[in-house]
Structure formats: structure tokens, C-alpha cells
Amino acid sequence: MKFKRKDVLGLEDLTVEEINLILDTAEPMKEIMTRDIKKVPTLRGRSVITLFYEPSTRTRSSFELAAKYLGADTSSIAIATSSVQKGESLRDTAKTLEAMAADVIIIRHSAAGAPHLLARWVSARVINAGDGAHEHPTQALLDMFTIREKKGGFQGLKVAILGDITHSRVARSNIWGLTKMGAEVRVVGPATLIPPDIERLGVKVYYDWEEGLKDVDVINVLRIQLERQKKGLFPSIREYTKLYGLDQQKLQVAKPDVLVLHPGPVNRGIEISPDVQDGPHAAINEQVTNGVAVRMALLYLLMTGGEKDEISA
């Protein structure tokens, strides 16, 4: 199958076949990362620019490493010291990058829909690295890749997404992707952190952790965004941790071989206890490795359509 998209802006509009192609392509990419020399010439001569309007460690660095492992040249735009601080609009920034002949622009922005606008304005391929509380497609794809590695597939799996669903772009992308692949998705958390009518996305809603986590195969723990605490969406950090923080007690109601994921960064001891975070059920560090492999796969597919056979060179 050839990958025909110009951009990857979200999982809402990706097909099952496209998702499978990305995950399948990530497998040989992960193998490249185990080599002594982690570099192939597949994208030699291509240019990748990261344009991040919000802070990031994992996503930004993994995209840059992914591009370098495939032989592409990379450039990072530091918004804090760029012309954006002088009032330059996103559209003008886009046209500047277009004039530099960038092949791929990877954007993170606080405004939902910003990557979609950028994709209209430039001929370069655009990848959404997170837009507001809308989507974070590559995080969901690496989560799915990790689940498939550990569980063998998605059909019939019960996956609980635990925490602040309302403000989480990770949750939305995971919901779109996992439901398409045949998993049962549950969202678990306090009513103040779960959007009304989210059931229309095909998920089951639980406000009681014991009911929500019962017999699940996967628990994806979301970061509690501490800045939201100022809005009074839950009584206190301590109260949230007691009721919804994933600890050994809560883990007991899930399946014995439950897989625990977290998009990072982790608020250690708040949304997840240290013994669970560092325990045998967690694959949090492996998610970071898989993130590079998935982003390598996306860059490869967008720039070659999947037809160039130099992956293993």
C-alpha cells in the first residue's frame, strides 16, 4: 500500500489501513535504532524543520533524532528568539519556511487547528506535534505501537484512559485510533475532567475508578496538568491522587498482565505511584523508544510514499 497523504494532522481522518501501514513501517525503523551506527541514507538531501510554540522534550527531540537517523537535515526554530516575538504571524512564518524549501514542517501550537492552517499555506508536508487540546497523533501512534508489541493487536482489548480527559490531546487521538482498530476504550476520571457527550466518540465513561479499571488490558495514565488546579477542577492534588492516582491497589482490579502507559512527563507520585511507574507492568521508557521509531516511519512514508526500499541500507 502506498501512503498518499501530504500531511498527518490527526488520527480522526486516518484510515485503519493507513494506521496499520504506519505501525508496520515502524518495526524496521526500531531495528535501525538497535544498530551501532543508527543511520540510513533514505532521506538524504531532505530538510525537516521543527516549529514548536510550546515547550517539549520528548516529542521535539525524538522527531529530530528520527530525521537524523534517516539521513535528513534538521533545523529547529526557537520561538522565544524568533521573529514571532516581534509580532510575526503564523502565516508569515509559514511563508518564510516555504521560501527556505523545507520538505517537512513539524508544528506544535497552543491553538487547536494551527497545523491545519499551516498545511494549507505551504507545499511542504506538515505533521501535527500537538495542537491545543485537539490532537497529538504521533503520541497516540506510539502508544498504539507499544500496545501492539505487548498485546499482539487491538481487537477486543479493553483500554482505560485515566485522568484529565477534557484538556488532553493525547486522549482524543488515542480514542480516535483505538476505537478504529477495534478496542473498547474507557475514559476514567472525575466528572469535572471528562467532557460532556464524549460518549459520542464511542467510549464508555466511568467516574468510579474501580468500575472503570476492572478487567482492563491497558491503562493509559494522563499527566495531571497542575496549572488546571488553579481553576478548581478538583479539590486538591492530594485528593486527586487518593481517588484517581494509579497505585498498586487500583492496579489489582485490572487484568494480571495489564500494560501501563504514560505520555510523559510524569508527575511522580501524583497521577501514578513510583512503584507502578517503575514496576513490571509499565512500558513508559519503551514508549519513548517507540516514539522515535514511529516518527521515523511517518517521515519516511510522507516523503517517499513507502516505495523507497533503502530502509535497511
C-alpha positions in Angstrom: 0.0 0.0 0.0 1.2 3.5 -0.9 0.9 6.3 1.6 -0.7 9.1 -0.3 -1.3 11.8 2.3 0.6 15.1 2.1 0.2 15.8 5.9 -0.5 14.0 9.1 -2.8 16.3 11.2 -4.7 13.8 13.3 -6.0 10.3 13.8 -9.6 11.3 13.3 -9.2 11.2 9.5 -6.6 8.3 9.2 -8.0 5.0 7.9 -7.4 1.6 9.5 -5.2 0.7 6.6 -3.1 3.9 7.0 -2.6 3.3 10.7 -1.6 -0.3 10.1 0.9 0.8 7.5 2.5 3.4 9.9 2.8 0.8 12.6 4.1 -1.9 10.3 6.7 0.6 8.9 7.8 1.5 12.5 9.0 -2.1 13.1 12.1 -1.9 10.7 12.7 1.6 11.9 13.0 0.4 15.5 15.5 -2.2 14.3 17.7 0.6 12.9 17.8 2.1 16.4 19.5 -1.1 17.7 22.5 -0.8 15.4 25.9 0.6 16.3 25.5 3.1 13.5 22.0 4.4 13.7 21.8 6.0 10.2 20.5 5.1 6.8 20.6 7.3 3.7 16.8 7.1 2.9 16.1 10.8 3.3 19.5 12.2 2.4 19.1 15.7 1.0 15.7 16.3 2.6 15.1 19.0 5.2 13.0 18.8 8.3 12.1 21.8 10.4 10.6 21.7 13.9 8.4 24.7 14.8 7.3 24.4 18.4 5.3 27.2 20.0 5.0 25.2 23.3 7.7 23.5 25.4 8.6 19.9 24.6 11.4 17.5 25.4 10.3 14.0 24.2 8.4 15.0 21.0 10.8 17.5 19.7 14.0 15.6 20.3 12.5 12.3 19.0 11.4 14.0 15.8 14.9 15.5 15.3 16.6 12.1 16.0 14.1 10.4 13.7 15.0 12.7 10.9 18.8 12.4 11.5 18.6 8.6 11.7 17.0 8.6 8.2 19.7 10.9 6.9 17.7 14.2 6.7 19.0 17.6 7.6 17.2 19.2 10.6 16.6 22.7 11.8 14.8 23.8 15.0 13.0 27.2 15.2 13.3 28.6 18.7 10.1 30.6 19.1 11.4 32.5 22.1 14.2 34.0 20.0 12.4 34.1 16.6 10.6 36.8 14.7 7.3 35.6 16.4 8.4 37.6 19.4 8.4 40.7 17.1 4.8 40.0 16.1 5.3 37.8 13.0 2.1 35.8 12.3 1.9 32.1 11.8 1.1 32.7 8.1 4.2 34.8 7.6 6.3 32.3 9.5 4.9 29.6 7.2 5.8 31.6 4.1 9.3 32.1 5.4 9.8 28.4 5.9 8.4 27.8 2.5 10.9 30.1 0.9 13.7 28.0 2.7 12.5 25.0 0.7 11.6 22.9 3.8 10.4 19.4 2.9 8.6 18.7 6.2 7.5 21.1 8.9 6.6 19.7 12.3 4.5 22.1 14.4 3.3 22.2 18.0 0.9 25.1 18.8 -1.3 26.1 21.7 -4.2 26.8 19.2 -6.3 23.9 18.0 -6.3 23.8 14.2 -3.0 25.7 13.7 -1.3 22.7 11.9 -4.3 22.5 9.6 -3.9 26.2 8.6 -0.2 25.7 8.1 -0.8 22.8 5.8 -3.0 25.0 3.6 -0.4 27.7 3.3 2.7 25.6 2.4 3.6 22.9 -0.1 5.8 21.3 2.5 4.5 18.3 4.3 3.1 19.1 7.8 3.0 16.9 10.9 0.9 17.9 13.9 3.0 17.5 17.1 0.1 18.7 19.2 -2.4 21.5 18.8 -4.1 22.8 21.9 -6.4 20.3 23.4 -7.3 18.9 20.0 -5.0 16.1 18.8 -1.5 14.7 19.3 -1.4 12.0 16.6 2.2 10.8 16.9 1.8 10.2 20.7 -1.3 8.1 20.0 0.5 6.2 17.3 3.5 5.4 19.5 1.1 4.3 22.3 -0.7 2.0 19.8 2.6 0.7 18.5 3.6 -0.2 22.1 0.2 -1.8 22.8 0.5 -3.9 19.6 4.0 -5.0 20.5 2.9 -6.1 24.0 -0.6 -7.4 23.3 -0.3 -8.6 19.7 -3.2 -6.5 18.4 -6.2 -4.3 19.3 -9.4 -6.3 18.6 -11.3 -6.9 21.8 -8.8 -5.2 24.1 -10.1 -3.1 26.9 -8.2 0.2 27.2 -8.7 2.7 30.0 -7.6 6.3 29.7 -7.3 7.6 33.2 -7.2 11.3 34.2 -7.8 14.7 32.7 -9.6 13.8 29.5 -11.0 17.3 29.0 -7.7 19.0 28.4 -5.8 16.1 26.8 -5.0 16.0 23.1 -3.3 12.6 23.8 -6.7 11.2 25.0 -8.5 12.4 21.9 -6.0 10.9 19.4 -5.9 7.6 21.3 -9.7 7.5 21.3 -9.9 8.0 17.5 -7.1 5.5 16.8 -8.0 2.7 19.3 -11.7 2.7 18.5 -11.0 2.4 14.8 -8.7 -0.6 15.5 -11.4 -2.5 17.4 -10.5 -1.8 21.0 -13.0 -1.0 23.7 -12.0 2.4 25.1 -13.0 3.7 28.6 -12.4 7.1 30.0 -12.0 7.3 33.8 -11.8 10.3 36.0 -13.7 13.0 37.9 -16.7 14.5 36.2 -15.0 17.9 36.1 -12.2 16.5 33.9 -14.4 14.5 31.5 -16.1 16.4 28.6 -19.9 16.1 28.3 -21.1 14.0 25.4 -17.8 12.3 25.0 -19.7 9.0 24.6 -20.4 10.1 21.0 -16.8 9.2 20.2 -17.6 5.6 21.0 -16.1 5.4 24.5 -17.5 4.3 27.9 -17.4 6.8 30.7 -16.6 5.9 34.3 -16.3 8.2 37.3 -15.6 5.4 39.7 -12.0 4.1 39.3 -12.8 0.6 40.4 -15.6 0.1 37.8 -13.5 1.8 35.1 -10.3 -0.2 35.6 -12.0 -3.6 36.2 -10.5 -6.3 33.9 -8.8 -3.8 31.5 -5.8 -4.9 29.4 -4.2 -1.4 29.2 -4.2 1.7 31.4 -3.0 4.9 29.8 -2.4 7.4 32.6 -2.6 11.0 31.6 -0.5 13.7 33.1 -2.4 15.9 35.6 -1.8 19.4 34.3 -1.0 21.2 37.6 -1.9 24.5 36.0 -5.5 23.4 35.9 -5.6 23.1 39.7 -5.9 26.9 39.8 -9.3 26.6 38.2 -10.7 24.4 41.0 -11.5 21.4 38.8 -10.7 19.1 41.7 -10.4 19.8 45.5 -6.6 19.2 45.9 -3.7 17.3 44.4 -3.8 15.0 47.5 -7.5 14.3 46.9 -7.0 13.6 43.2 -4.1 11.2 44.0 -6.2 9.3 46.5 -9.1 8.9 44.2 -7.6 8.6 40.8 -3.8 8.2 41.1 -2.8 4.8 39.8 -1.2 2.7 42.6 -0.9 -1.0 43.4 -4.4 -1.1 44.9 -6.0 0.2 41.8 -3.8 -2.0 39.6 -5.3 -5.1 41.3 -8.7 -4.7 39.7 -7.2 -4.8 36.2 -6.1 -7.9 34.4 -3.0 -9.6 35.9 -0.9 -8.8 32.8 -2.2 -5.2 32.5 0.0 -2.8 30.5 0.6 0.7 32.0 1.4 3.6 29.7 2.0 7.3 30.3 2.7 10.0 27.7 5.2 11.9 30.0 6.4 14.0 31.6 5.3 12.1 34.7 4.3 13.9 37.9 5.8 11.2 40.1 3.6 10.2 43.0 0.6 12.2 41.8 -1.1 10.6 38.8 0.9 7.4 39.2 2.8 6.0 42.2 6.6 5.4 41.9 6.2 1.6 42.4 3.8 1.4 39.5 5.8 3.7 37.3 9.0 1.7 37.9 7.2 -1.7 38.1 7.0 -4.6 35.7 3.6 -3.5 34.1 4.9 -0.1 32.9 6.4 0.5 29.5 6.9 4.2 29.9 10.6 4.3 28.8 9.9 1.9 25.9 7.2 4.3 24.7 10.0 6.9 24.3 12.0 4.5 22.1 8.9 3.6 20.1 8.2 7.3 19.6 11.4 7.7 17.6 10.6 4.6 15.5 7.0 5.8 14.8 8.2 9.3 13.9 10.8 7.7 11.6 8.1 5.8 9.9 5.9 8.9 9.4 8.8 10.9 7.9 9.7 8.0 5.6 6.1 7.5 4.4 5.3 11.1 3.9 8.5 11.8 1.9 8.6 8.5 -0.1 5.1 7.2 -0.1 6.6 4.0 1.2 8.1 3.0 -2.1 11.7 3.7 -1.5 13.5 0.5 -0.4 16.5 1.9 1.3 15.3 1.5 4.9 17.7 -1.3 5.7 20.7 0.0 3.8 
